[in-house]
Amino acid sequence: MSDSPDIGAKRIRTPGVDADPVPVDAEVRVHDARADFPDEDLDRSLRPPTLADFVNQRQVTEQLGVFIEAARGRAEPLDHVLLAGPPGLGKTSLAHIVAAEMGVPMVQTAGPALERKADVASFLTALEPGSVFFIDEIHRLGRAVEETLYPAMEDGELPVVLGQGAGARTVTLPLPPFTLIGATTRSGLLTTPLRDRFGVSHRLEHYTADHLAEIVARSARILDVEIEADGAHTIASRSRGTPRVANRLLRRVRDYAQVKADGTISAAVAGKALRLLEVDEHGFDEIDRRLLRTIIEKFDGGPVGVASLAAAMSEERDAIEDIYEPFLIQIGFLDRTPRGRVATARAYEYFGLTAPRKDRLW
């Protein structure tokens, strides 16, 4: 039984899912990019190993290629790099590629894991010369920890305070040359002093369906899965412009093809598998539809603040802002206005409803 209220005594239908149902018969990692580990996990095995294999972000990869070649020619570490963009677009993969192209080890951690100055000091003092130090979600660093990075990034030094009170003194420790790569999904939360210390800054954008089809086809070869071109495009078109989603859907479609078909992924097999997963032609899953239904049903189409929306959905505010909302805005199903989120006419049309006339400006 659905817990969604009716609008005008008419239940909102879920397109592509309600119709024609398919029967059902903060850890720290140290990575040496120079080595080839055969026992890497599946997700990492699908990562592109070189800049040439990294599709879609052509401007980013071409610029990085020039900067890397220049740094190697001078026998210097690459300048510090900031990578921004929505989740799943390849920021971590690019960090691994930079380390591999430079031929240096990579040390990986995340912003929330660095709680104290001592945490940063332990990482920096243990780096090998030329290493890549990768901090994911760097916008979540605390202010004190962030300020510890400033002299390390600019001068290659780490000030350490010894003792307490009047007898305290500062000792400066020299650091080996290194490259800091920071990744963030919310570049607007970075402070200006930190952002300005990155010599290279790139923003990754969502992928086109054609580029995602290339990624799906490559991943299928790695997974030893037979896939037809139209099957790859079917998966790619429902992957929300995100390689991580495309690879996740490919693995689930592979399972369906193995059990319900002959193992080959065609457009028909992919369509049935994705319908079983409740992923429609737009790439919406149940949470996307619930978000739109909540705005339409409980808030009369909006505007509604993100805090109220998160409470009504029992979802985290950050998840709505970072994961679901950007894609819905990008394809025109949601508007973000000064007064809150508003469902667009396309959202009403998607559910087979007529958008109400609004006599007020947002």
ChimeraX attribute file (.defattr): number of C-alpha atoms within 10 A of each C-alpha:
attribute: neighborCount
match mode: 1-to-1
recipient: residues
	/A:1	3
	/A:2	5
	/A:3	5
	/A:4	13
	/A:5	14
	/A:6	10
	/A:7	13
	/A:8	6
	/A:9	7
	/A:10	9
	/A:11	14
	/A:12	18
	/A:13	14
	/A:14	17
	/A:15	17
	/A:16	16
	/A:17	19
	/A:18	11
	/A:19	10
	/A:20	10
	/A:21	12
	/A:22	16
	/A:23	7
	/A:24	6
	/A:25	5
	/A:26	9
	/A:27	7
	/A:28	10
	/A:29	12
	/A:30	12
	/A:31	16
	/A:32	18
	/A:33	23
	/A:34	14
	/A:35	11
	/A:36	8
	/A:37	11
	/A:38	7
	/A:39	7
	/A:40	10
	/A:41	9
	/A:42	10
	/A:43	11
	/A:44	12
	/A:45	15
	/A:46	21
	/A:47	21
	/A:48	19
	/A:49	18
	/A:50	15
	/A:51	20
	/A:52	12
	/A:53	13
	/A:54	19
	/A:55	15
	/A:56	18
	/A:57	18
	/A:58	12
	/A:59	11
	/A:60	17
	/A:61	20
	/A:62	13
	/A:63	12
	/A:64	20
	/A:65	16
	/A:66	10
	/A:67	15
	/A:68	20
	/A:69	14
	/A:70	14
	/A:71	15
	/A:72	14
	/A:73	9
	/A:74	10
	/A:75	11
	/A:76	16
	/A:77	20
	/A:78	27
	/A:79	18
	/A:80	19
	/A:81	23
	/A:82	26
	/A:83	24
	/A:84	23
	/A:85	19
	/A:86	20
	/A:87	20
	/A:88	18
	/A:89	21
	/A:90	23
	/A:91	24
	/A:92	21
	/A:93	18
	/A:94	23
	/A:95	26
	/A:96	28
	/A:97	22
	/A:98	26
	/A:99	26
	/A:100	20
	/A:101	18
	/A:102	22
	/A:103	17
	/A:104	22
	/A:105	22
	/A:106	28
	/A:107	24
	/A:108	20
	/A:109	19
	/A:110	20
	/A:111	21
	/A:112	15
	/A:113	16
	/A:114	21
	/A:115	15
	/A:116	15
	/A:117	16
	/A:118	13
	/A:119	12
	/A:120	18
	/A:121	20
	/A:122	10
	/A:123	14
	/A:124	23
	/A:125	14
	/A:126	11
	/A:127	18
	/A:128	16
	/A:129	15
	/A:130	20
	/A:131	24
	/A:132	32
	/A:133	23
	/A:134	26
	/A:135	25
	/A:136	23
	/A:137	18
	/A:138	27
	/A:139	23
	/A:140	19
	/A:141	20
	/A:142	15
	/A:143	11
	/A:144	11
	/A:145	18
	/A:146	20
	/A:147	14
	/A:148	19
	/A:149	20
	/A:150	16
	/A:151	14
	/A:152	22
	/A:153	20
	/A:154	11
	/A:155	11
	/A:156	17
	/A:157	21
	/A:158	22
	/A:159	15
	/A:160	15
	/A:161	11
	/A:162	11
	/A:163	10
	/A:164	8
	/A:165	7
	/A:166	6
	/A:167	7
	/A:168	10
	/A:169	12
	/A:170	11
	/A:171	12
	/A:172	12
	/A:173	14
	/A:174	14
	/A:175	19
	/A:176	17
	/A:177	21
	/A:178	24
	/A:179	23
	/A:180	24
	/A:181	29
	/A:182	25
	/A:183	28
	/A:184	23
	/A:185	21
	/A:186	17
	/A:187	18
	/A:188	11
	/A:189	12
	/A:190	15
	/A:191	12
	/A:192	9
	/A:193	11
	/A:194	16
	/A:195	18
	/A:196	12
	/A:197	18
	/A:198	19
	/A:199	11
	/A:200	17
	/A:201	17
	/A:202	18
	/A:203	17
	/A:204	19
	/A:205	15
	/A:206	19
	/A:207	19
	/A:208	15
	/A:209	21
	/A:210	15
	/A:211	18
	/A:212	29
	/A:213	24
	/A:214	17
	/A:215	25
	/A:216	27
	/A:217	23
	/A:218	17
	/A:219	21
	/A:220	21
	/A:221	13
	/A:222	12
	/A:223	15
	/A:224	9
	/A:225	18
	/A:226	16
	/A:227	21
	/A:228	16
	/A:229	14
	/A:230	15
	/A:231	24
	/A:232	26
	/A:233	22
	/A:234	22
	/A:235	31
	/A:236	30
	/A:237	20
	/A:238	23
	/A:239	28
	/A:240	24
	/A:241	22
	/A:242	22
	/A:243	25
	/A:244	20
	/A:245	19
	/A:246	24
	/A:247	24
	/A:248	15
	/A:249	22
	/A:250	28
	/A:251	16
	/A:252	15
	/A:253	26
	/A:254	24
	/A:255	15
	/A:256	21
	/A:257	22
	/A:258	14
	/A:259	11
	/A:260	14
	/A:261	13
	/A:262	11
	/A:263	17
	/A:264	18
	/A:265	29
	/A:266	22
	/A:267	18
	/A:268	12
	/A:269	21
	/A:270	27
	/A:271	21
	/A:272	21
	/A:273	24
	/A:274	26
	/A:275	20
	/A:276	17
	/A:277	16
	/A:278	20
	/A:279	22
	/A:280	20
	/A:281	18
	/A:282	15
	/A:283	18
	/A:284	20
	/A:285	18
	/A:286	13
	/A:287	13
	/A:288	18
	/A:289	15
	/A:290	16
	/A:291	21
	/A:292	23
	/A:293	23
	/A:294	21
	/A:295	22
	/A:296	21
	/A:297	16
	/A:298	16
	/A:299	17
	/A:300	15
	/A:301	23
	/A:302	23
	/A:303	19
	/A:304	19
	/A:305	15
	/A:306	19
	/A:307	14
	/A:308	13
	/A:309	22
	/A:310	18
	/A:311	11
	/A:312	14
	/A:313	15
	/A:314	9
	/A:315	14
	/A:316	13
	/A:317	16
	/A:318	13
	/A:319	11
	/A:320	19
	/A:321	14
	/A:322	15
	/A:323	16
	/A:324	17
	/A:325	21
	/A:326	15
	/A:327	21
	/A:328	20
	/A:329	16
	/A:330	12
	/A:331	11
	/A:332	13
	/A:333	19
	/A:334	24
	/A:335	19
	/A:336	18
	/A:337	13
	/A:338	9
	/A:339	12
	/A:340	16
	/A:341	22
	/A:342	24
	/A:343	27
	/A:344	18
	/A:345	17
	/A:346	16
	/A:347	23
	/A:348	19
	/A:349	12
	/A:350	17
	/A:351	16
	/A:352	14
	/A:353	16
	/A:354	12
	/A:355	15
	/A:356	10
	/A:357	7
	/A:358	8
	/A:359	6
	/A:360	5
	/A:361	4
	/A:362	14
